[in-house]
Amino acid sequence: MRAYGHFIGGEAVAGTSGRTAPVWQPMTGEQVATVALATTAEVRAAVENAKAAQPEWAAVNPQRRARVLMKFLEICNARADEIADRLAREHGKTVLDARGDLQRGLEVIEFATAAPHMLKGEYTTDAGPGIDLYSMRQPLGVVAGISPFNFPAMIPLWMCGPAIAAGNAFIMKPSERDPGVPLMFAEIWMEAGLPAGIFNVVNGDKEAVDAVLDDPDIKAVSFVGSTPIAHYVYSRATAAGKRAQCFGGAKNHMVVMPDADMDKTVDALIGAGYGSAGERCMAISVAVPVGKGTADRLVAALAPRVESLKIGPSTDGSADFGPLVTKAHLEKVKGYVDQGVKEGATLVVDGRGFSMQGYEGGWYMGGCLFDHVTTDMTIYKEEIFGPVLSVVRADTYEDALAMINAHEYGNGTAIFTQDGDAARDFAARVEVGMVGVNVPIPVPLSYFTFGGWKRSSFGDLNQHGMDGFRFWTKTKTVTSRWPSGIRAGADFIIPTMK
């Protein structure tokens, strides 16, 4: 059985707190590792190492920093099968899905190799008599990321790639449920030539999180998780004077217009609703067909597809999805299904009784499909984070749009239609941060930014894209004038262009 500790100052170190948490293999229900839970002192040790190493790293020119990222990419691609296998075994998603998790993270590392361009400032000559103006982007110093269990490769890479490329030192606090991959990344960063102390991993629970939020030398924090915790992290971090970007929960709707291609729509809903067992913040969990005829056709087409979903162990390359991450989460998702039935929704497909032959100890659940869900039901209002799709019928397009805009979450949404006017209107008027038009999971590519609205996001800057570099840097503006442009005498008024 593995014993995970921390990675501080360029080397793996054992935990000293005496506290540990189990790491499970969801496909079998067996414990495969223990992970140390850090104390405030251990977090502080990581910060001190990072603080000592960061100035020298910041002094390395951006092109040379980018070369380290390129080497990291090369090693990760060579070891992709090994990384995906570790990820799948600790999280529960299939190996194929784990490869996608890794790939989307590496795409941000690839984008971050453009640091020499992204960190360029602006320059204006002769802004005034003999006066030049220019700006520069500089690293913040020591920064941190707190990542969720559901994307143990992608989200840490989204966080650390631009931060390190910009010249910062990084403290990673991954989920204690699946810490193996972030620790592998720490070793790979060292192999790629990153100086010791620039990427550190501190495993832990709330004590470690609070230590990160309170430490005066950590200048910025990125977080992904549930909305209550996102709000807590944002509030505590900003109260301590830190920059913070905190991404929370979601309830992503897909509007199905009467003219939508039903076969393609159903394919999209099956993948977006049930992929990764629904444990995605961008999963479609609500289908909103417009009109009774559309709804009837949609449910009739969905039901047999949900019933035929192939659930399997994480190592099964042909499975549509694998087990849920923990036994407790499995029971929580089943509880939501129970509540939906109790509140009067029609359970068209019931996956609660699924058992995986040969893996009876694993945390498996079949796909569930609800119809006639209403907006006052718990399964509509709250994020379930499981393989459960709700159909909420709308009489008109305006009713569908109003429904989405009234929801407290605003992470992602989609519309399936062949009507360009409807799609254009939807994209303009829907109050959601990421919109898909005939695209069910509208996660932007690495050179655009990722972020939701309303209670799905706290903070002004999103992840990756240009916002990734804006968040992890501060702008300095210099106004310069040389002696030939300086006139004699003192000025007592604010300088102007007049």
N, C-alpha and C positions, 0 to 999 in steps of 0.2 A: 504494500500500500504506500502510495506517495505521501510525503509530508511537505507541503508547500510552506515556505517562509516568505521572505521579502527579497527585494533586489535593491540594494542601497550602495551608492558609491562604486558602481561597476562590478559588484559581485553579489551572489546569492548569500543571504544570511538567514539564520534560523530566528524564529520569533522568541521573544524573551518574556512575554506576558504570562505564559502558562495557560492562556485561553486559546482554544481552537474551535473550528466549526467543521462539520463533515462535508465532504464533496461527494455527491452521489452520481451514479451512472443511471440516468432515467430509464434507459431501455431494459434494464434488469432490476432496478430498484436496489442495487447493491452499492455500498460505500466503497469508493475507489481511492480516496485520499482524505487527508485532513489539511486544513489551511489555518495558519496562525492568524490571530486577531491582534492587531497592533495596539500598543499604548500610545498616549500622547507623546511620550519620550521617543518612541521609535519613529513616529512621524517627524518629530523635530530633528532626529538624526538624519533623516532623508533630506529635509529642508537645508540643513547645514551643509551637507555634501553638495547639494544642488547649488546653493548660494556661492560656495567656494569655486565651483567649476564654471559657473555661467559667464563671468566676465571674459575669460579667455575664449570661450565658444562664441560669444557675441563679437569678438574681435576678428574671428575668422570671416573672410569675405563670403558673401552669399553664394557665389558660384562654387566655392569649395565645400560649403555646407550642403549644397545641393548634390554634390558628388557622393556624400555619405548616404543621402536618401536614395540615390540611384543604386548604390551597392546594397542597401537594405532591400530594395525592390527585387534585385537579382537573387538574393538569398531566399527571400520569402517565396518567390516563384519556384525556385528549385526545391523547396521544402513544403510546397503547398499541400501535397497529399498528407504529410505528417501533421501539419497544422490543422487541416480540416478534420482528420481523424480524432485528434485530441478534442477539438471543439465539439464535434458531434457526440462524442462519448460523455462529455461533461454537461452539455446543454440539452441534448435529446433530438435536435434537428437532424435531418438526414445528411449524410456526407456530401451529397450533391448540393444541398442548401448551404452547408457549411462552406463549400468552395465559393458560392456566391457571396456569402458573408465576408470572406477574406478578400475576394476580388473587388468588391465595392469599397473596401477600406484601402486597398492598394492603389485604387484609382485616385484617391485623394493624396496619397503619398506621391504619386506620379505628378499630379497637378502642383504639389508643393515644391517640386524640383524647379518650378518657374520662379522661385524666390528672388533671383536677381532682378527679374522684371517687376514682380509684385511689390518689392520693397523700394522701388524708385520713387523719389519725391517729385516735386514740381519746381520749376525755375523761371523767374521773370527778370530780365535785365532792364535797367533804366525804369524801374517802377516809379522813381522820382529822380531829382537831380543827382546823378552819381550813385543812386541807390539800387541795389539788387536784392531780390527776395527769393528765398528758396526754402523748401521743406524737406524733411527726412523722416523716415519711419524707423523707430528704434525699439528693440525688445523691451518687454516689461520687467524681466528678471526671472524669478522663480514663479511658475504657474502650475496649475493642477487640473486634473480631470477626474470625475467620478462617473464611472460607466455602468450600464445596466447588464443584467444577465442575458438578455435576449440577443444581443449582438456582441459577443465577447471579442471579436476581431475588428469588425467594421467601426464601431463607435470609438474604441481607443485610438485607432489609426486616424479617424476623422479629427480627433482632438489633438493628438501629439504631433502629427505630421506638419501642419502649418506652424504650430508653436515652436517646434525645434528648428524648422527651416528659417524662422524669423529671428533665431538667436537666443531663445529662452532655454531655461532648464525646466524639466517637466517631472511632476510627481503624479503617478497614476494610481488611483484607488479603484481597482476593478470590483465587480460583484464577487462576493465570497462564494457564490454558488458555482461559478466556473472560472477560476483564476488561472488555469493552466496556460491558456494562449497568451495573455498579457505577459506572463513570466517568460514564455518562449520568445516573445518580441524583445524583451530586455536583453536576452542573450544574443539575439540576432543584431540588435543595434550595436552591441559591443564588437561583434564580428565584422560589422560594416564599417567600423572605424569611429563610431561616436565616442567622444571622451567620457571617461568614468564620471558619474554624477549628473550627466545631462538627462538621462532617462532613468527614473527610479520607480519601483513598484512597491506600494505599501498595502498589504491586504488587511482587511478589518471590517468592523461593523460601525455602529453609530459613534463610538468613541473616536475611531480614526477619522470619520467624516467631520465631526465637530473640531477635531484637532486641525484638519486642513482649513476649515472655514475660519477658525480663530487665529491661525498663525499669522503674525504681522509681516512675515517675509514672503508670504504667498500673495501675489498681486492680482491674480485672476483665477476664476474657477469656471469650468464647463461641466454641466451635469445633464444626464438623461435618465429619466425614471418616471415614476407616477407623479401626478399633479400635486398631491399634498406634499410629497417630499421635495418636488421641484420648487414649490412656493417656500418651503422651510429653508432650503439651501440658498435660494435667492435672497430671502429676507435676512438671513444670518450673515451671508457673505457680504452683502452690500452694507449692512450695519457696521461691519468691520472695515469698511472702506475699500472693498475689493470690487473689481469688475466681475460681472457674472452673466453667464448665458445658461438658462435652465429650461430644459424641454420636458414637458409632462405628458399627460395622457391624451387619448384621442377617441373619437367616435366617428369614423370615416364613412360617409354616405356615398352611394353610387346612384345617381338618378338615371333611370331607364326610360327613355322617351318612346312613344308609340312606334316611331319609325326606326328604332334601333334594330340592327341585325341581331336576331335573338340567339343564334348559334354562337356568334362571337361574344355576345354579352354574357352568356352562360359560361363559356370558357373562361372569360375574364373573372367572373365572380367566383368560380371554383378555385382558381389559382390565388386570387387576392384575398378571399375569405378564409381559406383553409390551409394555405401554404404555411409551413413552419408551425402547424397546429394553431394558427391564429395569434401566435405570440410575436406580433409585430405592431409597432405604433402606427404603421401605415397600412395595416390590414383593412380591407373593406368589411365592416361588420354590420352595415345597414344597407339593404337594397331598397330603393324608392321607385317603384314602377308608377308611371303616370297613366291613370285610367284603369278601369276594372279589367278590360280586355287584355291590356299589357300585363297586369298583375297575374291574371289567371294563366296566361301563356308562360310567363316567367317561372312561376312556382311549379307548373306542370313539367317544365323542362329541367328545372333545378333538382327536383326531388330524386329522380333516378340517378343523377350524377352524384349527388351527395351520398346516396346509399351505396354506390359502387366505389367510393374512394378507397384506395388501398393504404391501410395504416400498417406500418412495419417498424422493425428496429432501426436504429440510426444508421447501421451499416448496410441496410438494404437499399441498393441504388435504384430499385424500381418502385419504392414506396412513395406515395404522395406526401405523407408527413409522418413524423414519428411521435414519441411520447411527449407529455408535458414535462416541465422542468423539475417539479417536485410533487410529492404526494399531496402536500398541503394545497398546492395550487390546483391540482387535479380536482380535489374535493371542493375547492372554491368555485371552479368553473361549473361543476355539476350542480352546486348549490344555486347558481344563477339560472340554470335550466329548470330546476325545481321551482324557483320563484316565478319564472316566466309562465309555467303551466298554472301555478297557483293564481296568478293575476289575470289569466284568461286568454293568453296567446295560444294559437294553434300550433302544437308541436308536430310538424309534418314528418320530420325524420329525427329519431331519437338515438343518439350514439352513446348514451350513458352506460349501457350494459356491455360495451365492447371489451373483449379480453383477447390478448395476443397469445396465440398458442405457442408454447415453448418459452414465453417471456411473461408468465403470469404475474411475476413480481414487479413488472414495469408499470409505468404510470400512463397508460393508454386510454384514449377516449375516441370514439367515432365522431364523425361530423354530425352536427345538429342543425336543423333548419326550422325556423319559426315563421309562421304567416300570421297576418292580422294582428301584428304588434302595434300598439298605440304609444304616443309620445309621453304618456304619463306612467308607463311601465318601467320597472327597475332595469330590465334588460335593454331598454332603449336609452335610458339616461346614463347608465354607468358603463365604463369600459370593462368588458369581460375578459379579454386577453386569452381567448381559447377558440376552438373550432366551432363557433356558433355564429350563424348568420341569421339576421332578423329581416323580414320583409315588412316594411311599413308602407301601406298603400296611400298614394296621393291622388286626389281627383284631378288636379291641374298642375301644370308646370309651376305656376306661381305658388301653389301650396307646397310643392316640393322645395322650392328655393327658400320660402319662408321657414320651413321646418329646419333646414340646415343652418340658416342664419340665427335661429333662436337657440340652438344648442350651445352649451357652455364651452365645448371644445371646438377648435378650428384648425386641426392639423392638416388633414388631406381630404380631398373629395374628388369625385369624377362624374362625368356625364357621358352617357352613350347615346349617340344620335347620328343621323345623317344630315341634319339640318344645321348649316353653318351659322345662321342667324341665332338659333337657340344656343348653340355652343358659345358663340361670341358673347351673347348676353349673359350667359351663366358665368363665364370666366370673369366678366367685368363686375358682376353684382354679388357673387357669392362671397361671404365673409369668412374665408378660409385661406390659409397661407400657401398651400400647394394644390394645384388644380390639374386634373387630367381630363383631356378630351379624347374619348375612346382609348384611354390609357388608364388601367385600373389602379395601379400603384404609382402615383406621380412623384417618385423620388428623383429630384433633379440630379443631373450628372455633376461631377466634381467641380466643374468650373462655374456652376451656378450655386446659389446658396440654399440650404435646407433649413426650414423653420416654419412653425405654425403660428396661428393667431389665438387670441382670447386666452383661455386657461390652458392651452397647450404649450405656451411659451412665455417665459419671463426674461426680459432683457431686450435690448435694442438690436443686437447683432446676431446673425445666424451662424450656422456651421458651414464650413468649407466655402469654396468660391472666394471672391474678394473679401467677404465678411470674415473669413477665417484669418486672413492676414490683418484686417483692421482690428479684430478682437484681440489678437495676441501682440499688438504693437501700439505704441503711442507716437503721435505726430509732434515733431518739433519744427517750428518755423523761425527762420533766421532772416533778419533785416540787416543788410550790411552797407556801409558807406565808407569809401576810402578818402584819404586826406584831400585829394584834389577837389572833391565835391563838398567839403565841409566849409561853411562860411563862418566868419568870426561872430561872436556874440551869443548870448544865452537865449534859448527859447523857453517861454513860459506857458505856451498853449499846446494842446495835443496836436501832433503832426497830422496834416491832411494832405490831400492831393491838390489843393488850391494853390 
